[in-house]
Amino acid sequence: MRREAEAVLAEGETLSAFMLEALQKNITQRRDQKAFIARGLASAAEARRTDRYVSAETVLQDLSTRLARANPKAIP
């Protein structure tokens, strides 16, 4: 594994710097994933509590509209 890691190092990059960056990215990814799941669970609990739900069709339409506004060429 060390040889593989060393083979992909950028010019002047150390193995230690590579490992630190990989660790930092992994920590950020896991923190973001944990927050995403927490928001989803909270949203589901709120929907059950209020009995207010949004249909998948409505969500998909909203996402398509947002995508079209952000990038008009993305949707034919």
N, C-alpha and C positions, 0 to 999 in steps of 0.2 A: 504494500500500500504506500509505503514511503516513496518508492521509486516512481509510482504513478503520480503522486502529489508533486514531487520534484519536477516531473516532466511537464507539468502544466503551469509552473510558476512564471509570472511575468518577469521581464527584464529587471534585475535588481531586487526582486522580491525574495524575502527569506521564507523558509518553511514555517517559522514561528509566526510571521506576519500573516501568511496564508491561513494558518490554523486559527489564529485569533479572529480574523475576518469571518471565517466559516462559523466559528462558535457564536460570534455576535449576530450573524444573519439567522442562525438557528434559534437563538434566544428570542429575537424579534418575531420570527415566524410563529413560534409557539405562543408567545404572548398575544400576538394578533389573533391567532386561532382560538385561544382561550376566551378572549374578549368577544369574538364573533359568536361563539357558541353561547356565551352568557347573554348576549343581546337577543339571540334567537329564542332561548329559553324564556327570557323575560317577556318577549313579545308574545310567545305562545301562552304564557300564564295570563297576560293582560287580555288576550283575546278570549280565553276561557272565562275570565272573571267578568268581562263586560258583554260577552256573547256577541262580539263584533268581529266578523271575519271578512277577509277580502278574497274574492275568487282568484284562482290561478289565471284565468282569462284576463281579468282586470290588471293583475300584476304584470303579465306578459305584455299587454298593450301599453302600459305605462313605461315599461323598460324599452319597448320598441320606439316609443315617442321620444324618450330621453336620448336614445342612441341616434335617432334621426336628427335631432337638434344638435348633438355633439359632432356628428360626422354624417352629413347628408348623403355622402357617397356610399355609406355602409349598407344602406337598405335600398334594394332596387325599387 
